[in-house]
C-alpha cells in the first residue's frame, strides 16, 4: 500500500507531465492493439474486440482531457 501511496503522490504532484505521457502511451498502445486485432480478420468477434479497445482507450483519454481528479485517473 505504501508503494501505491507514493506513486499516487508523485502522480498528483506531476499531474500534467504524467497526463501527457499517458495520452501518448495510451494512444500508441490502443492503435497497436487495434492493428493487431484487425490483422486477424474482420469477423464479428474481431469487431467486438476492436470496439472494446476503442472504448477503453477513449475513456482513459477522455478522463484526462476532462481533468477528473488525479485519483480517478490513476
Jmol script that loads the backbone (N, CA, C; Angstrom):
load data "model"
ATOM      1  N   UNK A   1       0.825  -1.189   0.000  1.00  0.00           N
ATOM      2  CA  UNK A   1       0.000   0.000   0.000  1.00  0.00           C
ATOM      3  C   UNK A   1       0.869   1.252   0.000  1.00  0.00           C
ATOM      4  N   UNK A   2       2.044   1.145   0.582  1.00  0.00           N
ATOM      5  CA  UNK A   2       2.937   2.299   0.616  1.00  0.00           C
ATOM      6  C   UNK A   2       3.416   2.654  -0.796  1.00  0.00           C
ATOM      7  N   UNK A   3       3.668   1.649  -1.619  1.00  0.00           N
ATOM      8  CA  UNK A   3       4.086   1.879  -2.995  1.00  0.00           C
ATOM      9  C   UNK A   3       2.992   2.613  -3.774  1.00  0.00           C
ATOM     10  N   UNK A   4       1.748   2.190  -3.573  1.00  0.00           N
ATOM     11  CA  UNK A   4       0.613   2.848  -4.234  1.00  0.00           C
ATOM     12  C   UNK A   4       0.497   4.298  -3.787  1.00  0.00           C
ATOM     13  N   UNK A   5       0.614   4.555  -2.488  1.00  0.00           N
ATOM     14  CA  UNK A   5       0.506   5.924  -1.978  1.00  0.00           C
ATOM     15  C   UNK A   5       1.622   6.810  -2.518  1.00  0.00           C
ATOM     16  N   UNK A   6       2.838   6.279  -2.568  1.00  0.00           N
ATOM     17  CA  UNK A   6       3.958   7.059  -3.106  1.00  0.00           C
ATOM     18  C   UNK A   6       3.771   7.347  -4.595  1.00  0.00           C
ATOM     19  N   UNK A   7       3.307   6.355  -5.330  1.00  0.00           N
ATOM     20  CA  UNK A   7       3.077   6.550  -6.766  1.00  0.00           C
ATOM     21  C   UNK A   7       1.945   7.555  -7.000  1.00  0.00           C
ATOM     22  N   UNK A   8       0.904   7.508  -6.191  1.00  0.00           N
ATOM     23  CA  UNK A   8      -0.206   8.445  -6.327  1.00  0.00           C
ATOM     24  C   UNK A   8       0.235   9.868  -5.993  1.00  0.00           C
ATOM     25  N   UNK A   9       1.038  10.037  -4.958  1.00  0.00           N
ATOM     26  CA  UNK A   9       1.545  11.370  -4.606  1.00  0.00           C
ATOM     27  C   UNK A   9       2.419  11.928  -5.729  1.00  0.00           C
ATOM     28  N   UNK A  10       3.250  11.085  -6.302  1.00  0.00           N
ATOM     29  CA  UNK A  10       4.087  11.515  -7.420  1.00  0.00           C
ATOM     30  C   UNK A  10       3.229  11.887  -8.618  1.00  0.00           C
ATOM     31  N   UNK A  11       2.187  11.103  -8.878  1.00  0.00           N
ATOM     32  CA  UNK A  11       1.285  11.386  -9.993  1.00  0.00           C
ATOM     33  C   UNK A  11       0.548  12.704  -9.772  1.00  0.00           C
ATOM     34  N   UNK A  12       0.079  12.937  -8.558  1.00  0.00           N
ATOM     35  CA  UNK A  12      -0.634  14.175  -8.260  1.00  0.00           C
ATOM     36  C   UNK A  12       0.293  15.385  -8.367  1.00  0.00           C
ATOM     37  N   UNK A  13       1.535  15.234  -7.942  1.00  0.00           N
ATOM     38  CA  UNK A  13       2.479  16.356  -7.973  1.00  0.00           C
ATOM     39  C   UNK A  13       2.865  16.709  -9.415  1.00  0.00           C
ATOM     40  N   UNK A  14       3.095  15.717 -10.246  1.00  0.00           N
ATOM     41  CA  UNK A  14       3.491  15.921 -11.649  1.00  0.00           C
ATOM     42  C   UNK A  14       2.352  15.555 -12.590  1.00  0.00           C
ATOM     43  N   UNK A  15       1.143  16.001 -12.265  1.00  0.00           N
ATOM     44  CA  UNK A  15      -0.052  15.562 -12.985  1.00  0.00           C
ATOM     45  C   UNK A  15       0.035  15.846 -14.478  1.00  0.00           C
ATOM     46  N   UNK A  16       0.415  17.051 -14.873  1.00  0.00           N
ATOM     47  CA  UNK A  16       0.396  17.396 -16.294  1.00  0.00           C
ATOM     48  C   UNK A  16       1.464  16.645 -17.084  1.00  0.00           C
ATOM     49  N   UNK A  17       2.593  16.389 -16.475  1.00  0.00           N
ATOM     50  CA  UNK A  17       3.633  15.612 -17.164  1.00  0.00           C
ATOM     51  C   UNK A  17       3.173  14.165 -17.367  1.00  0.00           C
ATOM     52  N   UNK A  18       2.631  13.566 -16.307  1.00  0.00           N
ATOM     53  CA  UNK A  18       2.158  12.185 -16.420  1.00  0.00           C
ATOM     54  C   UNK A  18       0.936  12.082 -17.323  1.00  0.00           C
ATOM     55  N   UNK A  19       0.083  13.101 -17.308  1.00  0.00           N
ATOM     56  CA  UNK A  19      -1.102  13.078 -18.171  1.00  0.00           C
ATOM     57  C   UNK A  19      -0.688  13.093 -19.637  1.00  0.00           C
ATOM     58  N   UNK A  20       0.295  13.908 -19.966  1.00  0.00           N
ATOM     59  CA  UNK A  20       0.786  13.959 -21.342  1.00  0.00           C
ATOM     60  C   UNK A  20       1.364  12.609 -21.767  1.00  0.00           C
ATOM     61  N   UNK A  21       2.176  12.023 -20.900  1.00  0.00           N
ATOM     62  CA  UNK A  21       2.747  10.710 -21.215  1.00  0.00           C
ATOM     63  C   UNK A  21       1.666   9.632 -21.322  1.00  0.00           C
ATOM     64  N   UNK A  22       0.652   9.728 -20.478  1.00  0.00           N
ATOM     65  CA  UNK A  22      -0.420   8.730 -20.512  1.00  0.00           C
ATOM     66  C   UNK A  22      -1.215   8.827 -21.805  1.00  0.00           C
ATOM     67  N   UNK A  23      -1.484  10.045 -22.271  1.00  0.00           N
ATOM     68  CA  UNK A  23      -2.240  10.208 -23.514  1.00  0.00           C
ATOM     69  C   UNK A  23      -1.453   9.640 -24.690  1.00  0.00           C
ATOM     70  N   UNK A  24      -0.177   9.960 -24.749  1.00  0.00           N
ATOM     71  CA  UNK A  24       0.657   9.451 -25.841  1.00  0.00           C
ATOM     72  C   UNK A  24       0.777   7.930 -25.767  1.00  0.00           C
ATOM     73  N   UNK A  25       1.056   7.414 -24.586  1.00  0.00           N
ATOM     74  CA  UNK A  25       1.202   5.968 -24.419  1.00  0.00           C
ATOM     75  C   UNK A  25      -0.080   5.210 -24.689  1.00  0.00           C
ATOM     76  N   UNK A  26      -1.200   5.726 -24.178  1.00  0.00           N
ATOM     77  CA  UNK A  26      -2.480   5.071 -24.378  1.00  0.00           C
ATOM     78  C   UNK A  26      -2.885   5.078 -25.844  1.00  0.00           C
ATOM     79  N   UNK A  27      -2.623   6.172 -26.540  1.00  0.00           N
ATOM     80  CA  UNK A  27      -2.963   6.243 -27.958  1.00  0.00           C
ATOM     81  C   UNK A  27      -2.122   5.267 -28.773  1.00  0.00           C
ATOM     82  N   UNK A  28      -0.840   5.183 -28.482  1.00  0.00           N
ATOM     83  CA  UNK A  28       0.027   4.238 -29.197  1.00  0.00           C
ATOM     84  C   UNK A  28      -0.347   2.795 -28.890  1.00  0.00           C
ATOM     85  N   UNK A  29      -0.612   2.497 -27.630  1.00  0.00           N
ATOM     86  CA  UNK A  29      -0.990   1.142 -27.240  1.00  0.00           C
ATOM     87  C   UNK A  29      -2.323   0.746 -27.868  1.00  0.00           C
ATOM     88  N   UNK A  30      -3.271   1.659 -27.876  1.00  0.00           N
ATOM     89  CA  UNK A  30      -4.574   1.375 -28.478  1.00  0.00           C
ATOM     90  C   UNK A  30      -4.485   1.153 -29.973  1.00  0.00           C
ATOM     91  N   UNK A  31      -3.680   1.961 -30.656  1.00  0.00           N
ATOM     92  CA  UNK A  31      -3.556   1.781 -32.105  1.00  0.00           C
ATOM     93  C   UNK A  31      -2.842   0.476 -32.443  1.00  0.00           C
ATOM     94  N   UNK A  32      -1.859   0.094 -31.649  1.00  0.00           N
ATOM     95  CA  UNK A  32      -1.176  -1.182 -31.878  1.00  0.00           C
ATOM     96  C   UNK A  32      -2.124  -2.353 -31.624  1.00  0.00           C
ATOM     97  N   UNK A  33      -2.940  -2.259 -30.595  1.00  0.00           N
ATOM     98  CA  UNK A  33      -3.905  -3.321 -30.303  1.00  0.00           C
ATOM     99  C   UNK A  33      -4.957  -3.414 -31.406  1.00  0.00           C
ATOM    100  N   UNK A  34      -5.398  -2.263 -31.904  1.00  0.00           N
ATOM    101  CA  UNK A  34      -6.379  -2.258 -32.995  1.00  0.00           C
ATOM    102  C   UNK A  34      -5.782  -2.871 -34.257  1.00  0.00           C
ATOM    103  N   UNK A  35      -4.528  -2.524 -34.565  1.00  0.00           N
ATOM    104  CA  UNK A  35      -3.880  -3.074 -35.745  1.00  0.00           C
ATOM    105  C   UNK A  35      -3.721  -4.594 -35.617  1.00  0.00           C
ATOM    106  N   UNK A  36      -3.342  -5.060 -34.435  1.00  0.00           N
ATOM    107  CA  UNK A  36      -3.183  -6.492 -34.212  1.00  0.00           C
ATOM    108  C   UNK A  36      -4.526  -7.216 -34.354  1.00  0.00           C
ATOM    109  N   UNK A  37      -5.584  -6.607 -33.811  1.00  0.00           N
ATOM    110  CA  UNK A  37      -6.913  -7.220 -33.910  1.00  0.00           C
ATOM    111  C   UNK A  37      -7.377  -7.296 -35.352  1.00  0.00           C
ATOM    112  N   UNK A  38      -7.195  -6.222 -36.110  1.00  0.00           N
ATOM    113  CA  UNK A  38      -7.650  -6.207 -37.498  1.00  0.00           C
ATOM    114  C   UNK A  38      -6.781  -7.055 -38.417  1.00  0.00           C
ATOM    115  N   UNK A  39      -5.559  -7.366 -38.007  1.00  0.00           N
ATOM    116  CA  UNK A  39      -4.707  -8.203 -38.847  1.00  0.00           C
ATOM    117  C   UNK A  39      -5.179  -9.657 -38.871  1.00  0.00           C
ATOM    118  N   UNK A  40      -6.055 -10.015 -37.929  1.00  0.00           N
ATOM    119  CA  UNK A  40      -6.573 -11.384 -37.886  1.00  0.00           C
ATOM    120  C   UNK A  40      -7.945 -11.509 -38.510  1.00  0.00           C
ATOM    121  N   UNK A  41      -8.379 -10.501 -39.244  1.00  0.00           N
ATOM    122  CA  UNK A  41      -9.648 -10.597 -39.951  1.00  0.00           C
ATOM    123  C   UNK A  41     -10.649  -9.565 -39.474  1.00  0.00           C
ATOM    124  N   UNK A  42     -11.828  -9.631 -40.084  1.00  0.00           N
ATOM    125  CA  UNK A  42     -12.880  -8.670 -39.751  1.00  0.00           C
ATOM    126  C   UNK A  42     -14.180  -9.386 -39.400  1.00  0.00           C
ATOM    127  N   UNK A  43     -14.071 -10.467 -38.691  1.00  0.00           N
ATOM    128  CA  UNK A  43     -15.274 -11.194 -38.269  1.00  0.00           C
ATOM    129  C   UNK A  43     -15.949 -10.420 -37.126  1.00  0.00           C
ATOM    130  N   UNK A  44     -17.171 -10.803 -36.782  1.00  0.00           N
ATOM    131  CA  UNK A  44     -17.855 -10.101 -35.687  1.00  0.00           C
ATOM    132  C   UNK A  44     -17.093 -10.124 -34.357  1.00  0.00           C
ATOM    133  N   UNK A  45     -16.374 -11.203 -34.094  1.00  0.00           N
ATOM    134  CA  UNK A  45     -15.589 -11.273 -32.853  1.00  0.00           C
ATOM    135  C   UNK A  45     -14.495 -10.209 -32.855  1.00  0.00           C
ATOM    136  N   UNK A  46     -13.810 -10.048 -33.974  1.00  0.00           N
ATOM    137  CA  UNK A  46     -12.767  -9.026 -34.068  1.00  0.00           C
ATOM    138  C   UNK A  46     -13.361  -7.624 -33.946  1.00  0.00           C
ATOM    139  N   UNK A  47     -14.551  -7.423 -34.472  1.00  0.00           N
ATOM    140  CA  UNK A  47     -15.190  -6.105 -34.380  1.00  0.00           C
ATOM    141  C   UNK A  47     -15.592  -5.790 -32.940  1.00  0.00           C
ATOM    142  N   UNK A  48     -16.011  -6.819 -32.203  1.00  0.00           N
ATOM    143  CA  UNK A  48     -16.317  -6.621 -30.781  1.00  0.00           C
ATOM    144  C   UNK A  48     -15.039  -6.286 -30.021  1.00  0.00           C
ATOM    145  N   UNK A  49     -13.954  -7.008 -30.314  1.00  0.00           N
ATOM    146  CA  UNK A  49     -12.676  -6.706 -29.670  1.00  0.00           C
ATOM    147  C   UNK A  49     -12.211  -5.297 -30.012  1.00  0.00           C
ATOM    148  N   UNK A  50     -12.359  -4.898 -31.255  1.00  0.00           N
ATOM    149  CA  UNK A  50     -11.964  -3.560 -31.675  1.00  0.00           C
ATOM    150  C   UNK A  50     -12.798  -2.500 -30.959  1.00  0.00           C
ATOM    151  N   UNK A  51     -14.089  -2.759 -30.808  1.00  0.00           N
ATOM    152  CA  UNK A  51     -14.953  -1.820 -30.092  1.00  0.00           C
ATOM    153  C   UNK A  51     -14.527  -1.669 -28.641  1.00  0.00           C
ATOM    154  N   UNK A  52     -14.163  -2.770 -28.001  1.00  0.00           N
ATOM    155  CA  UNK A  52     -13.697  -2.707 -26.610  1.00  0.00           C
ATOM    156  C   UNK A  52     -12.388  -1.937 -26.498  1.00  0.00           C
ATOM    157  N   UNK A  53     -11.483  -2.156 -27.433  1.00  0.00           N
ATOM    158  CA  UNK A  53     -10.210  -1.437 -27.431  1.00  0.00           C
ATOM    159  C   UNK A  53     -10.449   0.068 -27.550  1.00  0.00           C
ATOM    160  N   UNK A  54     -11.294   0.444 -28.498  1.00  0.00           N
ATOM    161  CA  UNK A  54     -11.577   1.864 -28.708  1.00  0.00           C
ATOM    162  C   UNK A  54     -12.270   2.456 -27.489  1.00  0.00           C
ATOM    163  N   UNK A  55     -13.209   1.734 -26.902  1.00  0.00           N
ATOM    164  CA  UNK A  55     -13.934   2.218 -25.732  1.00  0.00           C
ATOM    165  C   UNK A  55     -12.998   2.458 -24.548  1.00  0.00           C
ATOM    166  N   UNK A  56     -12.106   1.523 -24.295  1.00  0.00           N
ATOM    167  CA  UNK A  56     -11.186   1.663 -23.167  1.00  0.00           C
ATOM    168  C   UNK A  56     -10.208   2.810 -23.393  1.00  0.00           C
ATOM    169  N   UNK A  57      -9.627   2.867 -24.572  1.00  0.00           N
ATOM    170  CA  UNK A  57      -8.656   3.937 -24.859  1.00  0.00           C
ATOM    171  C   UNK A  57      -9.305   5.314 -24.825  1.00  0.00           C
ATOM    172  N   UNK A  58     -10.488   5.423 -25.393  1.00  0.00           N
ATOM    173  CA  UNK A  58     -11.173   6.712 -25.398  1.00  0.00           C
ATOM    174  C   UNK A  58     -11.597   7.127 -23.996  1.00  0.00           C
ATOM    175  N   UNK A  59     -11.990   6.183 -23.158  1.00  0.00           N
ATOM    176  CA  UNK A  59     -12.401   6.547 -21.797  1.00  0.00           C
ATOM    177  C   UNK A  59     -11.220   7.040 -20.972  1.00  0.00           C
ATOM    178  N   UNK A  60     -10.062   6.429 -21.152  1.00  0.00           N
ATOM    179  CA  UNK A  60      -8.878   6.903 -20.437  1.00  0.00           C
ATOM    180  C   UNK A  60      -8.489   8.296 -20.921  1.00  0.00           C
ATOM    181  N   UNK A  61      -8.433   8.490 -22.230  1.00  0.00           N
ATOM    182  CA  UNK A  61      -8.071   9.805 -22.764  1.00  0.00           C
ATOM    183  C   UNK A  61      -9.112  10.863 -22.396  1.00  0.00           C
ATOM    184  N   UNK A  62     -10.382  10.499 -22.401  1.00  0.00           N
ATOM    185  CA  UNK A  62     -11.431  11.451 -22.041  1.00  0.00           C
ATOM    186  C   UNK A  62     -11.349  11.850 -20.582  1.00  0.00           C
ATOM    187  N   UNK A  63     -11.043  10.909 -19.710  1.00  0.00           N
ATOM    188  CA  UNK A  63     -10.924  11.253 -18.290  1.00  0.00           C
ATOM    189  C   UNK A  63      -9.760  12.209 -18.053  1.00  0.00           C
ATOM    190  N   UNK A  64      -8.706  12.083 -18.822  1.00  0.00           N
ATOM    191  CA  UNK A  64      -7.578  13.004 -18.683  1.00  0.00           C
ATOM    192  C   UNK A  64      -7.947  14.369 -19.243  1.00  0.00           C
ATOM    193  N   UNK A  65      -8.575  14.400 -20.423  1.00  0.00           N
ATOM    194  CA  UNK A  65      -8.953  15.671 -21.027  1.00  0.00           C
ATOM    195  C   UNK A  65     -10.012  16.408 -20.211  1.00  0.00           C
ATOM    196  N   UNK A  66     -10.890  15.665 -19.534  1.00  0.00           N
ATOM    197  CA  UNK A  66     -11.928  16.278 -18.715  1.00  0.00           C
ATOM    198  C   UNK A  66     -11.377  16.757 -17.376  1.00  0.00           C
ATOM    199  N   UNK A  67     -10.126  16.479 -17.113  1.00  0.00           N
ATOM    200  CA  UNK A  67      -9.430  16.870 -15.891  1.00  0.00           C
ATOM    201  C   UNK A  67     -10.159  16.360 -14.650  1.00  0.00           C
ATOM    202  N   UNK A  68     -10.483  15.079 -14.668  1.00  0.00           N
ATOM    203  CA  UNK A  68     -11.040  14.461 -13.483  1.00  0.00           C
ATOM    204  C   UNK A  68      -9.963  14.435 -12.403  1.00  0.00           C
ATOM    205  N   UNK A  69     -10.331  14.060 -11.211  1.00  0.00           N
ATOM    206  CA  UNK A  69      -9.344  14.072 -10.133  1.00  0.00           C
ATOM    207  C   UNK A  69      -8.207  13.085 -10.438  1.00  0.00           C
ATOM    208  N   UNK A  70      -7.057  13.394  -9.911  1.00  0.00           N
ATOM    209  CA  UNK A  70      -5.880  12.559 -10.178  1.00  0.00           C
ATOM    210  C   UNK A  70      -6.065  11.147  -9.659  1.00  0.00           C
ATOM    211  N   UNK A  71      -6.796  10.992  -8.573  1.00  0.00           N
ATOM    212  CA  UNK A  71      -7.017   9.654  -8.002  1.00  0.00           C
ATOM    213  C   UNK A  71      -7.845   8.786  -8.956  1.00  0.00           C
ATOM    214  N   UNK A  72      -8.842   9.368  -9.594  1.00  0.00           N
ATOM    215  CA  UNK A  72      -9.680   8.603 -10.533  1.00  0.00           C
ATOM    216  C   UNK A  72      -8.862   8.207 -11.764  1.00  0.00           C
ATOM    217  N   UNK A  73      -8.089   9.124 -12.290  1.00  0.00           N
ATOM    218  CA  UNK A  73      -7.282   8.846 -13.473  1.00  0.00           C
ATOM    219  C   UNK A  73      -6.216   7.811 -13.167  1.00  0.00           C
ATOM    220  N   UNK A  74      -5.610   7.908 -12.001  1.00  0.00           N
ATOM    221  CA  UNK A  74      -4.550   6.970 -11.626  1.00  0.00           C
ATOM    222  C   UNK A  74      -5.124   5.584 -11.434  1.00  0.00           C
TER     223      UNK A  74
END
end "model"
wireframe off; spacefill off
backbone 0.3
color backbone group
